[in-house]
Amino acid sequence: MPKNNKKRNIPMTLNRRDFLRGSAAIGGILAAQSFPGIVHAENLGKDTINVAIIGTGEEGRVLLNGCRGIPNLRFKATCDIWEYNRRRGQGALRAFKQDATPYVDYQDMLANEKDLDAVIVATPDFVHHEHSIACMNAGLHVYCEKLMSNSLEKAKQMVQVSKDTGKLLQIGHQRRSNPRYLQAYNTLLTEANLFGQLTAVNAQWNRSVGEDLTFPKRYEMDQATLAKYGYKNMHHFRNWRWFKKYGGGPISDLGAHQIDIFNWFVNGNPTSVMAGGGADYYKNHEWEDNVMAIYEYATPTGPIRAFYQVQTTTSAGGGYFEYFMGTEGSLKMSENPKITRMFREASAPSWNEWVSKDVIKNLDPDKQIKPWQLPKPSGAAAELGGDDAVDARETAALDEFQLTVELNKPIHQPHLENFFGAVRGKNKLNCPGEVGLASTGTVLAVHDAIAQERKLKLTNSQFMV
């Protein structure tokens, strides 16, 4: 298996043209690659990558499922401190005929498994740095789930070790490899500039009230084991996202995906943030369950303000999406294609060129109300502005469009494909540690803004090593 030992030093400040060229190249690589079928151990080829996974809880098993369609991956080891997760991780691998060695402690795994090439880290945020750094120092490439860390300084350490060792560090912001997001960014925003000058952004991910996670009594870990690995009790272990020692709350768990898209599509890092939030519903949690935040971005074409909310006491409000608004149209993006839409302003140039190129499609074009089809007022109503008059301030109905590209794979698979393609030396990472660090700084700044109850200025030191 070839090793990629070249040190990576990706600057956080790029001019827009260079950045867009790189993104377009990545999109082309993804489109050109083919990743067939479920992998069976007996079908592994000569370019096999030996892989381990640390953390086989819910997210770890999601990533294992995302690996099923990627050829020539041999899972040599799984690692989790909880027997229940280890058993389920083993079962997930046996579903595609891979029988990895289970470990409790990652240090034992690294000491015993001498032919590993890469590791997937899907543990709680507070140990991402420990596991990722140990694996990179052991000579392994790392795919680490987001949020990169619940500590900005620890995230910076991860980037530095990646540079020092020359090992790849991919952060699991999987939208950056989603072909639908790549087409929206590379083609709609960049090449076609369909939406004109971006002026505002908003996004949300609301989630309804739910019960805390529990555990089968027979799989309860003893207090000594919990303490060894840094947990107060089983309730904290199972619900770590809600406690400040281990995670970052919903703004990190859910918001990190979408706030990362703010940075990507706006092509920069925010200059300020203000936020409000609180533990409004769950009285046995530490982190806020409702958060609203406003970022400001300075761009070459003008300022952009981006609003984000995560409401975890309701699922109302139209699902999870990122909404980019410009002078000539708007883009509503989501991993859910049913939510994704584009809207063209009536005064904007025609989008027919991109319809003919099969990049977008007009939804129910015969039913669209065009400006010239609006009823015209007449008589006294027109003269006096009566009840039947059309208000001149009303916006004409907009043409509505949808992306044509589809993702017929698990949503994490393209990002894993991108990672293992980079391990093979075939492409560059879509979300290297430097990019993940900028997203981490952007997300964690919300907690500071809430705590200080004021607008915070943000500097480059929060986004780069």
C-alpha positions in Angstrom: 0.0 0.0 0.0 1.6 3.3 -1.0 2.2 5.8 1.7 1.7 9.5 1.2 4.4 11.2 3.2 4.4 14.6 1.6 3.7 17.3 4.2 0.6 19.3 3.5 0.6 23.0 4.2 -2.7 24.5 3.0 -3.1 28.2 3.7 -6.4 29.4 5.2 -6.4 32.5 3.0 -6.8 31.9 -0.7 -7.8 34.2 -3.5 -11.3 33.3 -4.8 -10.0 32.3 -8.3 -7.4 29.8 -6.9 -9.9 28.4 -4.4 -12.6 27.8 -7.1 -10.2 26.2 -9.5 -9.2 23.7 -6.8 -12.8 23.0 -5.9 -13.7 22.4 -9.5 -10.8 20.0 -9.9 -11.9 18.0 -6.9 -15.4 17.8 -8.3 -14.1 16.5 -11.6 -12.1 13.8 -9.8 -15.1 12.6 -7.9 -17.2 12.5 -11.0 -14.6 10.5 -12.8 -14.1 7.8 -10.2 -16.1 4.6 -10.0 -16.8 2.9 -6.7 -18.7 -0.4 -7.3 -20.5 -2.9 -5.1 -20.3 -4.3 -1.6 -16.8 -5.4 -0.6 -16.2 -9.0 0.4 -12.9 -10.0 2.0 -12.2 -12.6 -0.6 -12.4 -10.0 -3.4 -9.7 -7.7 -2.1 -7.2 -6.5 -4.7 -3.5 -5.7 -4.6 -4.2 -2.0 -3.7 -5.9 -3.0 -0.5 -6.0 -0.5 2.3 -5.8 -2.0 5.8 -8.2 0.0 8.1 -9.1 0.1 11.7 -11.9 2.0 13.4 -11.9 3.5 16.9 -15.4 4.0 18.1 -18.1 1.7 16.9 -21.1 3.5 18.4 -24.0 4.8 16.3 -21.8 7.2 14.2 -19.1 4.6 13.8 -21.5 2.1 12.4 -22.9 4.7 10.1 -19.4 5.2 8.7 -18.9 1.4 8.4 -22.0 1.3 6.3 -20.6 4.1 4.2 -17.5 2.0 3.6 -19.4 -1.0 2.3 -19.5 0.2 -1.3 -15.8 1.1 -1.4 -13.6 -1.6 -3.0 -10.4 -3.0 -1.4 -10.8 -2.0 2.2 -9.8 -4.6 4.7 -10.9 -3.8 8.3 -8.2 -5.4 10.5 -9.4 -4.0 13.8 -12.2 -2.4 15.7 -11.9 -0.6 19.0 -14.4 0.5 21.6 -14.3 0.7 25.4 -18.0 -0.6 25.6 -18.7 -4.2 25.0 -22.1 -3.4 23.5 -20.6 -1.2 20.8 -17.8 -3.7 20.1 -20.3 -6.5 19.5 -22.4 -4.3 17.2 -19.3 -3.1 15.3 -18.2 -6.7 14.7 -21.7 -7.5 13.5 -21.7 -4.6 11.0 -18.4 -5.8 9.5 -19.5 -9.4 9.3 -22.4 -8.3 7.2 -19.9 -7.8 4.4 -17.7 -10.8 5.4 -14.9 -9.0 7.3 -13.8 -10.3 10.6 -11.7 -7.6 12.4 -9.9 -8.1 15.7 -11.8 -6.3 18.5 -9.9 -4.2 21.0 -10.9 -2.3 24.2 -8.0 0.1 24.2 -6.7 1.9 21.1 -3.1 1.7 22.4 -3.3 -2.1 22.5 -4.6 -2.0 18.9 -1.8 0.2 17.7 0.8 -2.0 19.5 -0.5 -5.2 17.9 -1.7 -4.2 14.5 1.5 -3.5 12.5 0.2 -3.4 8.9 -2.5 -0.7 9.2 -2.7 2.1 6.6 -5.6 4.2 7.9 -7.9 4.7 10.9 -11.4 6.0 11.2 -11.9 7.9 14.5 -15.6 8.1 15.6 -15.3 8.6 19.3 -16.7 11.5 21.4 -15.3 14.9 20.5 -13.1 15.3 23.6 -10.8 12.4 22.6 -10.6 13.1 18.9 -7.3 14.8 19.3 -5.8 12.0 21.5 -6.8 9.2 19.1 -6.0 11.1 15.9 -2.6 12.3 17.1 -1.6 8.8 18.4 -2.6 7.3 15.0 -0.8 9.8 12.9 2.4 9.5 15.1 2.1 5.7 14.5 2.3 6.3 10.7 -1.4 6.1 9.9 -3.7 8.4 7.9 -6.8 9.5 9.8 -10.5 10.1 9.0 -11.8 11.9 12.1 -15.5 12.6 12.6 -16.6 16.2 13.1 -16.6 18.3 15.3 -12.8 18.1 15.0 -12.5 18.7 18.8 -14.4 20.5 21.5 -11.2 22.4 22.2 -9.8 24.9 19.7 -6.2 24.3 21.0 -6.5 20.6 20.6 -7.8 20.9 17.1 -4.8 23.1 16.3 -2.5 20.3 17.7 -4.1 17.8 15.3 -3.3 20.0 12.3 0.2 20.5 13.5 0.8 16.8 13.9 -0.6 16.2 10.5 1.9 18.7 9.1 4.8 17.2 11.1 4.1 13.6 10.2 2.9 14.2 6.6 -0.1 12.0 7.4 -3.5 12.8 5.9 -6.2 14.1 8.3 -9.7 14.3 6.9 -12.5 15.8 9.0 -15.9 14.3 8.6 -17.9 17.3 7.2 -19.3 15.0 4.6 -21.3 17.6 2.7 -17.9 18.8 1.2 -17.8 15.5 -0.9 -21.5 15.3 -1.6 -21.8 15.6 -5.5 -25.0 17.7 -5.1 -23.2 20.2 -2.9 -20.1 20.2 -5.2 -22.3 20.9 -8.2 -24.1 23.7 -6.4 -20.8 25.3 -5.4 -18.7 24.7 -8.5 -21.4 25.3 -11.1 -24.3 27.3 -9.8 -22.4 29.6 -7.4 -19.1 29.8 -9.2 -19.2 29.1 -12.9 -22.7 30.3 -13.6 -23.0 32.9 -10.8 -26.8 32.3 -11.0 -27.6 34.1 -7.8 -25.7 37.3 -8.3 -24.2 39.0 -5.3 -24.8 37.0 -2.2 -26.2 39.2 0.5 -27.5 37.0 3.3 -27.5 33.4 4.5 -29.6 31.4 7.0 -29.7 27.8 8.1 -31.4 25.7 10.6 -31.6 22.2 12.0 -34.5 21.8 14.5 -35.0 18.6 16.4 -38.0 17.6 18.6 -37.8 16.7 22.2 -36.5 13.2 22.9 -35.5 11.0 25.8 -31.9 10.6 26.9 -30.1 7.5 25.6 -30.1 4.6 28.0 -28.3 1.2 28.0 -29.0 -2.5 28.6 -28.3 -3.2 32.3 -26.2 -6.2 31.5 -23.8 -4.1 29.5 -23.3 -1.4 32.2 -19.6 -0.5 32.5 -18.2 -0.5 36.0 -17.1 2.8 37.6 -13.4 2.1 37.4 -13.6 1.6 33.7 -15.6 4.7 33.2 -13.2 6.7 35.2 -10.2 5.3 33.4 -11.6 6.7 30.1 -12.7 10.0 31.5 -16.5 9.5 32.1 -18.4 10.4 35.2 -21.1 7.7 34.8 -23.0 5.7 32.2 -25.5 8.6 31.7 -22.6 10.9 30.7 -21.1 8.2 28.6 -24.3 7.6 26.6 -25.3 11.3 26.4 -21.8 12.8 26.1 -22.9 15.4 23.5 -24.9 17.3 26.1 -22.0 17.8 28.6 -19.2 20.3 28.4 -16.3 18.0 29.1 -17.1 15.7 26.2 -18.8 17.6 23.4 -20.2 20.9 22.2 -24.0 20.5 22.4 -26.4 20.8 19.5 -24.6 23.8 17.9 -21.6 21.4 17.5 -23.5 18.1 16.9 -25.9 19.5 14.3 -24.9 23.0 13.6 -21.3 22.2 12.7 -22.4 20.6 9.4 -24.2 23.6 8.2 -21.9 26.4 9.7 -19.1 24.6 7.8 -21.1 25.2 4.6 -21.4 28.9 5.5 -17.6 29.1 5.4 -17.3 27.0 2.2 -19.9 28.7 0.1 -19.1 32.2 1.2 -15.4 31.3 0.7 -14.0 32.8 4.0 -14.2 32.9 7.7 -16.5 35.2 9.7 -15.3 38.4 11.2 -17.7 38.5 14.1 -20.4 36.5 15.9 -23.2 37.2 18.4 -25.5 34.6 19.8 -28.1 33.7 22.4 -29.2 30.4 23.8 -30.0 28.4 26.9 -30.8 25.1 28.4 -34.5 25.8 28.1 -36.0 22.4 28.2 -33.5 19.7 29.4 -32.7 20.5 33.0 -30.3 17.5 33.3 -28.0 18.7 30.5 -25.2 21.3 30.5 -25.2 22.7 27.0 -27.9 24.9 25.5 -30.7 23.1 23.7 -31.8 26.2 21.8 -29.3 28.4 20.1 -29.5 31.4 17.6 -26.4 32.9 16.2 -25.5 35.6 13.7 -22.1 35.7 11.8 -20.7 38.5 9.7 -18.5 37.8 6.7 -16.4 40.4 4.8 -16.2 39.4 1.1 -14.8 41.1 -2.0 -18.4 41.9 -3.2 -19.6 43.2 0.2 -20.7 42.1 3.7 -22.8 39.0 4.3 -24.7 38.2 7.5 -25.5 34.6 8.2 -28.1 33.5 10.7 -28.2 30.0 12.2 -30.6 28.3 14.6 -30.8 24.9 16.2 -34.0 24.4 18.1 -34.0 21.1 19.9 -37.4 21.3 21.4 -39.3 21.3 18.1 -38.9 19.7 14.7 -41.1 22.3 13.1 -39.9 24.8 10.5 -39.2 23.0 7.3 -36.4 20.6 8.1 -32.6 21.1 7.9 -31.2 23.3 5.2 -28.8 26.1 4.3 -30.3 29.1 2.4 -28.1 31.4 0.3 -29.8 34.6 -0.9 -28.5 36.8 -3.7 -29.6 39.7 -5.9 -30.6 37.5 -8.8 -31.8 34.3 -7.0 -31.5 32.1 -4.0 -30.3 28.6 -3.2 -31.9 26.4 -0.6 -29.5 23.4 0.0 -30.0 20.3 2.0 -28.7 16.7 2.2 -32.4 16.0 1.6 -33.0 16.5 -2.1 -36.7 17.1 -1.5 -35.8 20.3 0.4 -33.3 21.6 -2.1 -34.6 24.4 -4.4 -33.4 27.3 -6.5 -35.4 30.4 -7.1 -34.8 32.9 -9.9 -35.7 36.5 -9.4 -38.1 37.8 -12.1 -35.6 40.5 -13.2 -32.6 38.1 -13.4 -31.2 36.8 -16.7 -32.6 33.5 -18.0 -31.4 30.3 -16.5 -32.3 28.3 -19.6 -28.7 27.7 -20.6 -28.2 25.7 -17.4 -31.5 23.9 -17.9 -30.3 22.9 -21.4 -27.0 21.6 -19.9 -29.0 19.4 -17.5 -27.5 21.1 -14.5 -30.9 22.3 -13.1 -34.5 21.6 -14.1 -37.5 23.9 -13.9 -40.2 22.5 -11.6 -43.7 22.4 -13.2 -42.8 25.1 -15.7 -46.3 25.2 -17.1 -47.6 26.1 -13.6 -45.2 28.9 -13.0 -46.8 32.4 -12.7 -44.8 34.8 -14.9 -44.7 38.6 -14.2 -46.7 39.3 -17.3 -49.4 36.8 -16.2 -50.3 38.7 -13.1 -53.8 40.3 -13.2 -53.7 44.0 -14.0 -55.9 46.3 -11.8 -58.3 48.6 -13.6 -60.9 51.3 -13.0 -61.2 53.0 -9.6 -59.2 50.2 -7.9 -56.2 51.0 -10.0 -56.5 54.7 -9.6 -57.2 54.7 -5.8 -55.2 51.7 -4.8 -58.3 49.9 -3.5 -58.6 46.3 -2.3 -58.3 44.9 -5.8 -55.1 46.7 -6.7 -51.8 44.8 -6.9 -49.4 46.2 -4.3 -46.3 47.6 -6.2 -44.2 46.3 -3.3 -45.2 42.7 -3.8 -42.5 40.5 -5.4 -43.5 38.6 -8.6 -43.7 34.9 -8.3 -40.3 33.2 -8.8 -39.4 30.4 -11.1 -38.5 27.4 -9.1 -35.7 24.9 -10.0 -34.1 21.8 -8.7 -30.6 20.2 -9.1 -30.4 17.3 -11.5 -27.5 15.5 -9.9 -28.5 12.7 -7.5 -26.7 10.8 -4.7 -27.6 7.2 -4.8 -25.2 6.1 -2.0 -25.1 6.5 1.8 -24.5 10.2 2.4 -21.1 9.6 4.1 -19.7 7.3 1.3 -18.5 10.0 -1.1 -16.4 11.7 1.8 -14.9 8.3 2.7 -14.2 7.7 -1.0 -12.4 11.0 -1.1 -10.3 10.0 1.9 -9.3 6.6 0.7 -8.7 8.0 -2.8 -6.3 10.5 -1.2 -4.6 7.6 0.7 -4.1 5.9 -2.6 -2.6 9.2 -4.0 -5.4 9.7 -6.5 -6.9 12.9 -5.3 -6.7 15.6 -2.6 -8.7 15.7 0.5 -12.0 17.7 0.4 -11.8 18.6 4.1 -8.3 18.4 5.4 -7.5 19.4 9.0 -6.9 23.0 8.1 -10.4 23.3 6.8 -11.8 21.4 9.8 -10.0 23.7 12.1 -11.6 26.8 10.6 -15.0 25.2 11.0 -14.2 24.3 14.6 -13.2 27.9 15.4 -16.4 29.2 13.8 -18.6 26.8 15.8 -17.0 27.1 19.2 -17.1 30.9 19.0 -20.9 30.6 19.5 -20.4 29.3 23.0 -18.1 32.3 23.9 -20.6 34.8 22.4 -23.5 33.3 24.5 -21.4 33.3 27.7 -20.2 36.8 27.2 -23.5 38.2 26.0 -22.0 40.4 23.4 -20.8 40.6 19.8 -17.4 39.0 19.5 -14.8 40.0 16.9 -13.1 37.0 15.3 -9.5 36.9 14.1 -7.4 34.6 11.9 -5.8 33.1 15.1 -9.1 31.3 15.7 -9.0 29.7 12.3 -5.5 28.5 11.6 -2.3 27.2 13.2 
